[in-house]
Amino acid sequence: MKLVVGRDDLAAAAQEAAREAGTPAERVAVKPVHKASRGFVNDGAVDVCELAVVTLLQAVAHGKPVVLLPVTALGRTQHQTLVTLGGLTVEEIEGRSVGVRSWSQTTGVWVRGFLTEQYGVDLRKVDWTVYEDGHVDEHRDPAWVTRAPEGARLQADFLDGRLDYGIMGNELPADDRIRTAIADAHQVAAEWTAARGFLPLNHVVGVTTEAAREHAAAVIAMYDAMRGVAEAGGEPVAAGRNPVGFEALRGPLTLASAYALEQEVIPRAVDFDELVDGTCTALGVPASRLGG
């Protein structure tokens, strides 16, 4: 098998488990890790792949042969990723311009969900600009979203004042002028997480349906090994930044799916139990075997 996982501890544990189960897994180095997603979901270029939550939802919605292995590879708060250069606030966002790398970027889906749910923003009254396609070939952005000109870059447009706001996580540039648009964003994020009982997760682990069927024992061994890494972090695996198991992921993935449908990121609703059923059918195990 071929494996793409960004975190060294998760990747090493998965590789060792697969080897012991009799199916060696070659780790393929891809940086940043999200660049592996397109080949994984569209062409099955690798067998096990860290991918964004929304990419997984899109893949399932479009009938791609991909299933969820319920392991979190990246979880973080998101409210702080909506930024501005001036004194603008989140309450002023309607009628102004906002840039985001891709309409289907998971961070953007979470932030737009917060805008509608917590701040009453009508997303169609915002001037959205995106810079890249999503990872699933069949996806098309909504008609009310603008694609930036070829060669334009989100960071440059934002820093040069061509955008009023930007949604940026790891790609946030270093500039002393940048401010969060949500006042006390980290505190607001902590309160949101406490109220919901989960973090707005970014990355999980996907497996091609073919690999899950052909190498079920190795894939299940990978799950157990990565769960062990999460448990070694000192937090219950159903909480904290690295939840593992179906029930631990049910809350965040259900909400992300609802946000994605509302924002025209997915063409149909994807119920969490559909994800569970797909995985369990491919692996030939009950949901309880994977924390369900």
N, C-alpha and C positions, 0 to 999 in steps of 0.2 A: 504494500500500500504506500501511497504518498500522503504526507501530512504537512499542513501549514498551520502553525500555531505561533503567535508572536511571543508569548511568555515562555522563557526558557524552562522554568520549573514545570509548567504544565506539559510542554513538549517532551521534556526528558522523561517524565513519568509515563506519558502515553507511549512513547517509543519502547521503553523497557517492558511495559505491560504487554504490548503487542508482540514483542520478541518472545516473551515467555509463553504467550498463547499460541506461538507457532506461525505467526504472520508478521514478519519484520516490516517496520514502517520507516521509510526514508523521509527525513525532514527536509522540506524544500524551503530555502530562505527567500522570503519576499518582504521587502520593506518599502513603504509602510505596508502592513499586513493586509489592509483593505484592497490592495491592488491584486490580490489573488482571487478575490470574490468572483469577478467576471468569468474567468476561465473555469472556476469551480461550478457555478450554477448553470452556465450555458453549455459547457463542453465536457464537464466531468474531468477537468485537467488534473485534479488531485482527488483523493478519496475522502479525506477528513480535513476540514478547513474551518479556521476561525472566520466568522463573518458577522457583519452587522445584523442586529435584530430585524431591521426593516428589509434588508436584502433577503433574509430568510423568509419573511412574510410575503414579499413579492414573488420569490421563487415558487412558493407553495401556491399562491394565488394564480400564477401563470402555468401551473402544472409541471414544473420542473421536477425531475426525479431526485429530490433532496429531502432529507429528514433531519429533525432536530435531535442532537445529543444534548441533554439538558445540563450543560456546564457553562457557567459564565466565565468568559475570558477577560471582560472589561466591564466594570460598572463604576459610574461616577455621577455626581450631581451635574445639572445642566443649566440651571437658571443663570449662572455667571457667564455663559457663552454668548449671550445677547449683549453686544457692546456698541458703544458710540464714541465719537471723538469729542463732542461738545457737551452742552448741558441738557441734551434731550433725555427724556425719560420714556419708559415703556408706555405710559399713558398717552404719549404723543405720536405713537407709531402709525396710526391710520393716516393715509395720505402721503406717507413718506416712503423712501426707498430703503430696501433691506437686501443685502447680498448673502447668499449661502452657497457653499460649494456645489451641492447637488440637491435637487428637490427631494430626492429619496434618501439623503443623508440622515442617519438615525438621530443625530443631535438636532438637526433642523426639525424633524418630526416632533420630537419631545418639546422643543421650545415653542413651536407653533401651537401645540396642544396646550401648553401653559397659557399662551396668549389668549386663546379662546376661552379656556376654562376659568382662569383666575382673573383675567383683565378685560374680558368681554370684547375682545378685538374681533372685528369682521375681517378675516384673512383676505377677502377679495377687495378690501379697501386699502390694501397695502401694495406698494409697487415692488414686486419680488423680482430679483435677478439671480439667475443660476449660471454656473460656469462649466459644469460637467454633466454628462449623462449619468444615469443610474447604472447599476451593475447588471440588471436583467434586461436582455435585449428587447423584449416586448414592451417594456414600459415607455409611456409617453407622458411628458409633463402636462399639467392642465393648461388650457388655453389662456388662462389669466396669469401665467408665469412667463417672464421674458428671459430668453437665453442671451447671455453677454456675447459681444462680438468675438470672433475667433482671435485668440491670442491675448484676450483680456484676462487679468488676474484679480481674484477677489481681494487679496491683501492690498494690492496697489490701488485699486479703485476706492477701497475704504480709506486708506491713509491719505489719498489725494483729494478726498472730500466728494467723490462722485456718488458715494452711498452715504445715507444718513446713519444706517445701522449695519452691523454685520453679525452673522452667527458663525462663530469660530471656536473650535475646541483646541486640538493640538496644533492647528495651523495659525493660531493667534500670533501676530507679530509683536515684537517687543517695541513699545512706544509709550512714553510717559503720558501722552495725551489720552490714551484709551481709558474709558470708564465703563463700568457695567450699566446697562440701561435700567435694570431693576435695582432699586435702592436696597442695600444690605442683601445682595443676591445670595451670598452663601448662607445667611441666616434663613432667608425665605426658602432656599433649597432644603435646608435641614428640617424646617417645619413641614414642608411638603412631604419629605421622606418619612418623617415621624407619623404624619397623618395617614399616609397611604400604606405604610408598613413595608415599603420596598424602595430601592433606588431605581431611577430610570436607566435601565441597563443599556449598554452599547453593543457589546459583542458576545456571541454565544458560539457554540461549536456545531457545525453541520457535517453530515455524512451523505455521500451519494447513496441512493437506494440500492444500487448494485453492490457496493461495498458492504453495506449493512447486511444484505442477504447472504453474500458469499463469505464474509468474514465476521459473522455475528459474534463469535466467541472473543475475537480480538477487539472488536469495537466495544463490547461490554467490559472487557478488561481495561480498556482505555478509560472508560467512564469511571470505573472503580478507582483507578490510579489517580485520575484528576480530582475525584472527590476526596481522596486522601490528602492531596496537596491543599485543598481548600480547608479541610479539617485541621491540618497542621498550622493554619494561620491563626488559630486561637478563637475563632468565631464559629457559632453554629452555621452549618452550611446553608440553612434556610434563611439566613439573615446576612447583614453586612454587605461587603462589596463583591463577594464571589459566591452567590447562592448556587447550589447544585441540586438537581432533582426536579421532576415535573411540578410538584406542588410549590416549590420555592420560586419557580419561574412563571407560574400561572398568572399572578397579579401583574407584573410588569409587561409580559408579552400580550396579555389580554388588553391592557390599556393602550399599548403601542399600536396594536392592530386597530383599535377603535379610532385613535388619532389618525392613523394612516388612511383609513377608509374615508374619514371626514375630509381629509386634505387631497383626495384623489391620487394618493400614492399607490394604492392597491386597487384593482378593478372590482373586487368583491370582498365580502367579509371573510376573514380567516379566524375561525373559532379555535381556541386553544386545544380543545379535545380533538380537533382534526389533526393537529400536530402530534399529539400523544398517540392517536391511532396509527398514523403513518409510521412513526418510529417503532411502535410495538409490533405492528404487522411485519415490517421489514426484518426486525431482529428476532421475531418469534418469541417474545417475552411479554409477561403482563406488565402493566404500568407500575405496579408495586416494585418491580425489579429495578426501576430507574427513578425511585423517589416519588412515585405517584400514589 
